[in-house]
């Protein structure tokens, strides 16, 4: 069986890591069970300083991922709380990725969502 796997890297300042994890895990537990075709999702905490969190989502098909991006569950998962939105500086669009694409990153698995295997 082919899978469609999406990986996202999220930079989180150390002082916001705990709040980020709590919110992200809550979103995983509340929103991911509603996602059609999602078989597994993981949140990995970086071990090394200046390394982003890593999120991996495994879908049955690319069309399931596209449907997720257009879903209410996606919007609910990606809405920032008002306090965080007010405190965070406006993000500037990045014109190039300054991180190495060949470097090794070390992470600790924080949370895994696994779809029921009925």
SULHUQUI-V403524 format. One record per residue. N is the residue number from 1. RES is the residue in three letters. PSI is psi in degrees with one decimal (999 if undefined). OMEGA is omega as a letter, one per 20 degrees, with the letter a starting at -180 (NA if undefined). BURIAL is I if it has 9 or more other C-alpha atoms within 8 Angstrom, else O. Layout:
n->N res->RES psi->PSI omega->OMEGA burial->BURIAL
n->N res->RES psi->PSI omega->OMEGA burial->BURIAL
This chain:
n->1 res->UNK psi->130.8 omega->r burial->O
n->2 res->UNK psi->145.7 omega->r burial->O
n->3 res->UNK psi->154.4 omega->r burial->O
n->4 res->UNK psi->114.9 omega->a burial->I
n->5 res->UNK psi->130.0 omega->a burial->O
n->6 res->UNK psi->131.7 omega->r burial->O
n->7 res->UNK psi->134.3 omega->r burial->O
n->8 res->UNK psi->138.5 omega->r burial->O
n->9 res->UNK psi->129.8 omega->a burial->O
n->10 res->UNK psi->115.7 omega->r burial->O
n->11 res->UNK psi->126.5 omega->r burial->O
n->12 res->UNK psi->123.2 omega->r burial->I
n->13 res->UNK psi->143.8 omega->a burial->O
n->14 res->UNK psi->-37.9 omega->a burial->O
n->15 res->UNK psi->-13.2 omega->r burial->O
n->16 res->UNK psi->4.0 omega->a burial->O
n->17 res->UNK psi->-46.3 omega->a burial->I
n->18 res->UNK psi->-46.6 omega->r burial->O
n->19 res->UNK psi->-39.3 omega->r burial->O
n->20 res->UNK psi->-47.9 omega->a burial->I
n->21 res->UNK psi->-45.3 omega->a burial->O
n->22 res->UNK psi->-46.7 omega->a burial->O
n->23 res->UNK psi->-43.3 omega->a burial->O
n->24 res->UNK psi->-44.5 omega->r burial->I
n->25 res->UNK psi->-41.0 omega->r burial->I
n->26 res->UNK psi->-43.0 omega->r burial->O
n->27 res->UNK psi->-41.1 omega->r burial->I
n->28 res->UNK psi->-47.3 omega->a burial->I
n->29 res->UNK psi->-34.1 omega->a burial->I
n->30 res->UNK psi->-35.6 omega->a burial->O
n->31 res->UNK psi->-32.2 omega->a burial->I
n->32 res->UNK psi->-32.5 omega->r burial->I
n->33 res->UNK psi->-16.8 omega->a burial->O
n->34 res->UNK psi->-4.5 omega->a burial->O
n->35 res->UNK psi->113.2 omega->r burial->I
n->36 res->UNK psi->130.7 omega->r burial->O
n->37 res->UNK psi->-3.3 omega->r burial->I
n->38 res->UNK psi->122.7 omega->a burial->I
n->39 res->UNK psi->-26.4 omega->a burial->I
n->40 res->UNK psi->146.2 omega->r burial->I
n->41 res->UNK psi->142.2 omega->r burial->I
n->42 res->UNK psi->149.9 omega->r burial->I
n->43 res->UNK psi->122.4 omega->a burial->I
n->44 res->UNK psi->127.1 omega->r burial->I
n->45 res->UNK psi->135.7 omega->r burial->I
n->46 res->UNK psi->145.0 omega->r burial->I
n->47 res->UNK psi->-40.1 omega->a burial->I
n->48 res->UNK psi->144.1 omega->r burial->O
n->49 res->UNK psi->147.9 omega->r burial->O
n->50 res->UNK psi->24.7 omega->r burial->O
n->51 res->UNK psi->136.5 omega->a burial->I
n->52 res->UNK psi->160.3 omega->r burial->I
n->53 res->UNK psi->156.6 omega->r burial->I
n->54 res->UNK psi->130.4 omega->r burial->I
n->55 res->UNK psi->129.7 omega->r burial->I
n->56 res->UNK psi->131.6 omega->r burial->I
n->57 res->UNK psi->133.3 omega->a burial->I
n->58 res->UNK psi->120.8 omega->a burial->I
n->59 res->UNK psi->154.8 omega->r burial->I
n->60 res->UNK psi->-32.3 omega->a burial->I
n->61 res->UNK psi->158.9 omega->r burial->I
n->62 res->UNK psi->-35.9 omega->r burial->O
n->63 res->UNK psi->-31.5 omega->r burial->O
n->64 res->UNK psi->-40.0 omega->r burial->I
n->65 res->UNK psi->-45.3 omega->r burial->I
n->66 res->UNK psi->-40.7 omega->r burial->O
n->67 res->UNK psi->-40.0 omega->r burial->O
n->68 res->UNK psi->-44.6 omega->a burial->I
n->69 res->UNK psi->-25.3 omega->a burial->O
n->70 res->UNK psi->11.1 omega->a burial->O
n->71 res->UNK psi->162.6 omega->r burial->O
n->72 res->UNK psi->-36.7 omega->r burial->O
n->73 res->UNK psi->-39.3 omega->r burial->I
n->74 res->UNK psi->-48.7 omega->r burial->I
n->75 res->UNK psi->-42.4 omega->r burial->I
n->76 res->UNK psi->-38.0 omega->a burial->I
n->77 res->UNK psi->-25.0 omega->a burial->I
n->78 res->UNK psi->10.3 omega->r burial->O
n->79 res->UNK psi->125.0 omega->r burial->O
n->80 res->UNK psi->140.9 omega->r burial->O
n->81 res->UNK psi->148.9 omega->a burial->O
n->82 res->UNK psi->-42.9 omega->a burial->O
n->83 res->UNK psi->-42.4 omega->a burial->O
n->84 res->UNK psi->-37.8 omega->r burial->O
n->85 res->UNK psi->-37.9 omega->r burial->O
n->86 res->UNK psi->-35.5 omega->a burial->O
n->87 res->UNK psi->-27.2 omega->a burial->O
n->88 res->UNK psi->137.3 omega->r burial->O
n->89 res->UNK psi->155.2 omega->r burial->O
n->90 res->UNK psi->134.2 omega->a burial->O
n->91 res->UNK psi->137.9 omega->r burial->O
n->92 res->UNK psi->139.5 omega->r burial->O
n->93 res->UNK psi->136.0 omega->a burial->O
n->94 res->UNK psi->128.0 omega->a burial->O
n->95 res->UNK psi->-22.8 omega->r burial->O
n->96 res->UNK psi->151.8 omega->r burial->O
n->97 res->UNK psi->119.8 omega->a burial->O
n->98 res->UNK psi->-5.1 omega->r burial->O
n->99 res->UNK psi->151.1 omega->r burial->O
n->100 res->UNK psi->138.1 omega->r burial->O
n->101 res->UNK psi->-4.3 omega->a burial->O
n->102 res->UNK psi->-7.3 omega->a burial->O
n->103 res->UNK psi->154.2 omega->r burial->O
n->104 res->UNK psi->135.2 omega->r burial->O
n->105 res->UNK psi->140.4 omega->a burial->O
n->106 res->UNK psi->132.1 omega->a burial->O
n->107 res->UNK psi->160.3 omega->r burial->I
n->108 res->UNK psi->129.4 omega->r burial->O
n->109 res->UNK psi->124.0 omega->a burial->I
n->110 res->UNK psi->-40.6 omega->a burial->O
n->111 res->UNK psi->145.5 omega->r burial->O
n->112 res->UNK psi->130.8 omega->r burial->I
n->113 res->UNK psi->128.5 omega->r burial->I
n->114 res->UNK psi->122.4 omega->r burial->O
n->115 res->UNK psi->146.8 omega->r burial->O
n->116 res->UNK psi->134.5 omega->r burial->O
n->117 res->UNK psi->80.3 omega->a burial->O
n->118 res->UNK psi->999 omega->NA burial->O
